[in-house]
């Protein structure tokens, strides 16, 4: 496996590790006197480290003097200190509107945008800073954050040696910046200096021995250099420190099955998974009697096929070697058990439930729980993840995710059915302010109406440059024309976070399908429409299938890389994991 194929040039980590919640601020031993000079008061609060009080001060100051750039700059600084990144962005943007010559505001604005994974917008402000004050980074060579952001900017410009120098300077000032060690190693890999990249990560671990992602990236680098045994040791340590990494398909594809087999059975691995921060009950206490839960799909998914099922599928794709499957199954079973304990109310009306393929309330809920658990497992979702669902319908997945995600997480659902989105906005959005649902107007809504022949042009500009940890498209592409599918794949590539994964399903037209059709006589309406493309325009009401080689060409054209795949039971394919054919992809768009 070549990790650089999956690694954008932009840094993949926030500049500062995000805290779960801002740490409480120690009370200040004096009372704020709003009659004193605003700037002097802000200076005193800054000296005290009283950031919550400084936020209140800045809000009052900006209301009293709405055209004072100093007020918004101080407010942005306070928001940065308590990691309220979006509010910091708003404050700094206002300060620059009032005074466009503030070099520090450009810098802090770019830092906050990077924390929000808005890479391209953040780089734009770096460019504006470079135009305003080309010597800014040199003048602040003793500020580790400035040097780190300078390195990020230089990487984007492909000025490799200068970026290396900036990262090294940041690490001299603060060697505990584990994300900078990773960025430095990736830069060295870009210019074909693998031994230095490995040494960099090893040096980073001396200062950050408990950082799982340093172990993980070191394992990737070692594996690329052929040092498999050492790579396995660091993969193992990464999993012990961050159990979710055990579900990462790259890890499975990279390491020989014999080397990983013990990870699925050792007490250390079991203990690590039981201590997972997912908030699950201990895995070893899950009753096997209670695991037989799910809907019209098997409750415990079988291992991904060990034999490639698809014609022309690239050999690098992980279609098997699922030696960690016992652990995967335990996680998914525990998640399903935990989520099934919730009573999902309110329930959509039956006419909306029917559009999802379920025709009873119990089936609708069970399928939602089953797939949500699988999405959490396969996409390594944390409780604070940012999720986009294409084809959300009446919220079958969203309603279950509301039981799993923290209030600070973000979810956006898109669908072409106005009635379904209206129901979600009235019944689900009020339960969590960070859940939003949008109708996508279309010229040709052939899923619900007869095909009028027009070509759809989806307007997704409202997504801006938002980046999502996970993008879901469940049973969407098998009912869309190819032109629609390509637009969505392009959007996925553009809006997927560098570490993010997309959970997609298709119907693939392969040998198993032809054998199934011959044996059963089903799907006779399906016929080739173009090379690699099959349609049945009056079935379900639109049925689309792709031959594997053609589907891979669509992925490659839209800069998506397949991490894992499994066949589906819709055509009684061998070793089926889910009903549709499943694909886990990531974006190699460097943004």
N, C-alpha and C positions, 0 to 999 in steps of 0.2 A: 504494500500500500504506500502511496506517495502522499504524505500529509499535506504537502504544499498545494496539492490539487484541491484540497478542501479548506484552505486557509486564505482568506482575503488579505490584502496588503495592509488594511487598516487594523489597528490593535483590536484584539478580540475580548479584552477585559476592560471593565470600568477603571478609571484612573485611580479610584480609591475603593476598596471593598465596601459594598453597600451594607449598612447596618440594618438589622431587622426593624428596629424602631430607634428614633433619635434618643440618645442618652439624656436622662433628666438633667436639667441645668441647676447647679447649686444656687440657692436663693441669694440675692444680693442684699447686703446689710444696709442699704440706704434707699430712700424713696425717690422715685423719678420726679424731678421738678420740671414741668413742661414750660416754665417761664424762662429758663436759662437758654443760652445759645444752643441751637440745634446741633451744630457741628461739635461743639464742646461736649454736649451730652452724649453724642454718638461715640466720641473718642473715649469717654469714661466707661461706657458700656463695653466697648471693645476691649479695653484694658482689663475689665473685670471678667471678660469671657461670658457676659450675661446675654447670650444670643437671643433667648426668647424675649427678654425685655427690649433688646435692640430691635426686634421685629415690631413690637408694639410701638416703639419710638419711631421707627422708620415709617410705619403706616400712618401715624399721626402727623409726622413731618411732611410726608408726601401729600396728605390731604390739605394741610395748611398751606403748603407751597407746591402746588401741582406742577409748576414749571421749573422746579429746582432739581437739577441733575444729581446734586450731591445726595439728596434724600433717597432717590431711587438706587443710587450706587450703594449707599449704606444698607438699604433694605435688601438688595441683592446679595451683599456680603453676608448678612445675617442668615438669609435663607440657605446660602451655600453651606454655612457652618453646621446647620441642623439637617442637611441633606434633603431639603425641599427643592428639588432641582427645577421642576416646572415653574414654580413661583420665582425662583432665582432668574430663570430665563426671561420671564415677563418683566421683572424689575430692571435687569440690565438692558434689555431692549429699549425700555422707556428712557433710561439714562442716556443711551446713545442717540435716541431721537432728539433729545434736548441738547446733547453735546457730542457730536460725532468724532471728536478728537481724543476720546478716552481710551488709551491703549490697554489699560488694565481691564476695563469693561469688556473689550473684545476678547481678551484672554479668558476671563472668568466665564464669559458667555459660551465660549467654545468648550470649556471644561464641563459646564453643566449640560450642554447638548451631547457631549460624548457619554456622560453618565446616563442620559436618556436614550443612548444608542442611535442618536440622530447624527450619524457620522458625517454625511455629506454637508449638512447645514453647519455643523461644527467646523469642518474644514474651510467652509466659505468664510467664516469669521476669522479663522487663522490667516487666510489670504488677505482679508481686509486689514488685519493687524500688521502683516508684513508690508503692505503698501503704505500704511500710516507711519510705522516706525520700524524700519528694517533692522535696527540694532537692538530691538526690545529684548530678544532672547539672550544676546550677548551681555547686555547691561544687567541682566538678572541671572547670572550664571550660578549664584548661590541659592537659588530657589528651586528645590527639587521638582515641584509641580510644573514650574515654567519649563524646565529642561525636559520633563517627560512629555509635555504637550508639544514642545518643539520637535522632539523625536518623532512623534506621531505625524506631525505636519511634514517633516522631511521624508518620511516613508511614503506618504501619499505622493510626493514629488519624485519618488524613486532616487533620492539623493542618499544612497545607502551609507556611505562612509560618514557623512555628516550626521545622519540619524544615529549611527552606532556611537559616535562621540557624545551626542546629546544624551542618549540613554545611559551611557557609562557615567556621565557626569551626574545624572539624577541618582544613580545607584551609589556613587561615592558619597553623596549627601545623605541618602537614606537607603541602606541596603536591604531593608525589610519590604521594599516595594516588589512583591512577588510578581505582579502583573508586568512590571518593566523588565524583569529577567526573561519573562516569556516573550515580550515584544522584541527584546534584543536578540534572543536566540532565533526568532523567526526572520529577523532582518539578516542575520548571518546565513541562514539557510537560503534566503533569496539570492545571495551572491555566491552560493556554492562553497560555503565554508562549514561543512557539517561537523567537523571535529571541534571547532570553536563553539558552535551552537550547543553541542553536548556539554562541553566544559562550562559554558555559561549557565546552563540549567543546573549542573552539579554544584556550581558555586552558589547559585541562588538557593539551593536546598540547605546549604550550610547556615544561611541566615533565616530560612523559612522551612524547617524540617517537617512541619505538620500541614503544609499546603498541598492538598490533593492534586490541584491542577499542575503544579510544578512536577510532581511525580508522573502525572499522565503525559505531559508534553515531553519529558525526558524519555519516557518509555517509547513514545512515537519516534523521537529522534534516534534512539538506540536501535529500534527495529529497522528503520530505514538504512542504518549503517550495518545491518546484518548481525547486531549483537543481541540475538533473540533471548538468550538466557537472562541477561541483565535487564532487558526490556520487560520480561515477565515479572521479575521481582518488583519493578517500579509500578507496573500495572496493578499488581496485587496490593501494594501499599496504597495506591490511589483509591482502590475500591474500599479498603479498610477505613480510609479517612472520609470518603464520599461514596456511600453505598450506591447512589443512583448511577454512578458510572458503570456499574456492572451490567446495566441494560444497554450500554452504548454499542450499536452494531459495528462501529469501526473496531472496537476492541476485539469483538468476536472474530471479525474477518481477518484481523491482523495476526492473531496468535494461533499456533497449531493447537488442535483439539487436545492432544495429550498433555500439553503444558498447562492448559486451563482447567482440566477436569477436576482437579482437587479444589478449585475455588468454589465449586458448587456443593461441596460436601464438608469442608472443614468447619470446625467449631468457630474459628475466627470469622469466617465469612458469615456464618449464621448470626453470631453476636453482632457483627457490624450491621447486618440488615435489620435485626431486631431493634437497633438503636437509631434507625433511619429517622430523619427529621420530618417524615411525611405525616406524623401524627397518627400512625396506624396502631392497632393492637399488636402485641408481640406475635411474630409470624408463627412461632412454634406452638402457640396455643390455638391456632385456627383449627377448628374441628373439621375433619374430612366430611362429616355428615352435612355440615352447613355449606360446603363448597359446591354442592350440586345445585346451583342457583339459576342458571341463566336460561334465557329465552329460547328461540328457535335455533340458537347457535350453541356449540358445546361450551360448558362453563369453564373448563380448563383447556386452553388452546393447545393443540399438539405442537410439537417442535416444527420449526421451519424445515422444509424439505431439504434433505442432504444431497439430493441429486438435482442438478439444474433442470428445470421444467420448460424453460422458454427457449425457443430458437433465437439465435443471434444475441443472446444475453451476454454482456461482457463478463469475462471471467472474474473481474475484480468485485462483482456484486456479491454480497453476502446472501446466499440463498440457503444456507445450512450451517453446519458446524455449531449447532446451538447447544454447546456443552453447559451453558449457564441456564438452560431452560428450566430446570427444577427450581432455581431461585426466582426466575421470571414468573413462573406459575404461582409460587407462594405469594409474591408481591401482588400479582393481579387478583388472586383469590382473596387476599386480605382486603384489598381495596374494594372489591365487589361486595364483600361481606359488610364492610364499614358503610359504604354508600347505600346499600340496600336497606340499612336500618333507618334511613331518613324517609320521611313521608313527603313526597314531592307534590306539593299543592301550590297554586291551583293547577288544574289539569286542562289542557286545550280541549275544545269541542271535538267530537269524533270526526267531523268532516275535515278538520285540520290534521288530526292524528293520522287519518288515512293517507294523506299525501306523503307521509314518511315511510310508508310500507307496512305500518302496524295498524291493526284494525280493532284492537282492544286496549283498554287502559293498562292492564298488567303487562301485556307484550310491549307496549310503548315504553313503559318505565324500565322493564328488564333489559331491553335492547339498549336504552340510553345508559344504564349502569354498566353493561358489559363493554360497550365501546369506549365510554369515558375512562374506565379502568385501563383499557388497553392503550388509549392515547396517553394517559399519564405515564404508564410504564414504558412505552416505546419512545416517547418524545422527551422523557426525563423532566416532566413538568414539576416545577416547585410550586409552592403555594402563592408565590408572587409573580407567576408567569404572565406574559402578555400574549394573548391568543386572538387569532382571527379565524372565524369559521365561514367558509364559503358554502352557501346552501344550508343555512342554519334552520330553515323551516320554522316550526312553531317552538323551537327551543329545546328539542329533545336532549341534546348534549349540554346546552347552556344551563338548563335547569339542574342537571347533576353537578356540573362544575361549580355552581353556586354553593354546593355543599362542601366542596373541596378547597376552593381558592380562598385566600384571605381577602378582606375588603380592599386592601391596597392593590390587588391584582387587577388586570385589565382584560376585558373580553369585548370583541366586536363581532356581531353576527350580520351577515349579508344574505339577502334572498330576493328572488324576483316575484314572490307572492306577497302582495300588499296586505292581504288579510292576515297572513301568518306573522308578519312583522308588526302589524298593528296590535295583535294579541300579545306578542312579546313585550312591546313597549308599555302596554297597559298592565301587564301582570308580572313580568320578570324584571324589567329595568328598575322599577321602584324599590326592589329588594336590595339592590346594590348599585350605587351611583356610577360605578366603573363598568357596568354592563350596558352596552348600547347596541341598538339594532337599526339597520338601514335597509330600505327597499332600493333595489337596483332597477331603474326603469329600463325596459328593453323594447326594441321595435318589433321583435318577433318572439313572443312568449309561447313557443311551440310545445312547451312542457304541459301547458294547461289548455292551449287552443290549437286549432289547425295551423300548420306551417304556412305563413304568408309569403315566404320566399325572401324576405328582407334579411340583411346581414346585421347582426347586433354589434354595437359599439359601446362597450361598457365604460362609463365614466367613473374611474376610481381615483380621480384627482384629490378627493377629500381625504384620502389616506396620507397625503403629504409625504414626508420622508419617515413616517413611523416604521419602526422595526418590531417584528413579532418573534417571540421565542418559539411559537408553534403556530402553524397554519393548517387547518383541517378542511378537507373537501371529501366528505363521505357520501358515496353514491351520487355524485354530481356529474362527473365526466362521462359516465356511461349513458347519460341522458342529454348530452349536449352535442351540437355540431362541432366539428373540428375547429372551425374559426373561433368559436366561443372558448373552447378549451385552451387554445394557444394564448388568448388574451389573459386568461386566468393564470396560466403557467408563467407568463411574463411578469404578472403582478406578484406572484409568489416569489419568483427569483429576486425581484426588486425590493420587496418588503420583508423578507425573511432575515432575521438577525444572523450575523456570521456564525454564531453557535447554535442557531435555531434549526428545527427540523419540521418538515411538512408531512402530514399523514394523509395520503391520497389513495383512492381506490379507482380501479378501472375494470373493464372486461377485456381480457386479452384473448385473441383468436390464435390459439396454438394447437399443437397436436392433440392434447387432451380434449379440447373443444370439438374438433372434428370427429374424434372417436365417440364422444358423448352424443353428438348430433346423429351420427350414423346408427348408434345403438338405440336411441330413444325416439328419433324422428322429431325432436323439438328444435326450436330456433330455425326452422326452414325459411322463415321470412327474411332472415339475415343474409345479405348478399354484398359482394364487394362494390364499393362506390368509387374508389380510387386506390392506387397502389398502397397496400397496408391498411386500408380504412374500410370498415364494414358498417352498413346502416340497415336498420329496419324501421322505416319512418312511421309506420302505423302500429308500433308495438311499444307499449308501456309509457307513454305514447311515442317516445322516440328512443331507440336503442342504438348505441354506438359501441363498436368494438375495434380494437387496434391490434394488428400483428406486432409481435414484440420488437422486431427491428425498427419498424416505423415509429413505435412509441418511444424507443430510445433516441431516435433522431429528433423527436420533438423535445425531449428532455435536454439533449445537447444543444439544440438551437436556442433554447431559452435559458441556458447556463445553469441547469440543474443537474446534480449528481445523485444517482441512486445509491443509497447506503445499504438498504435491505429490501427484500421482496419475498412474497409468499403467494402460492396459488390459491384460488378461491373454490368454494364448494358449489358455486352457481352452475357449473358444468361438470360436477362430480369429479373434480381434478384430484389427483392423488396428493396426499399430505396437505390437504387444504387446512388453512389456519382460520380464515374468516369466510364469510359468504362471497364477497367480491375478491378479485385479485388486488393485493395490497402492495403499496410502495412507500418506503420511507426515504425522503430525499432531502438534500441540503442545497444551498445556493453557492455556486462558485463565482458569483458576481461580486467583484471587489468593491463596488459602490464607491 
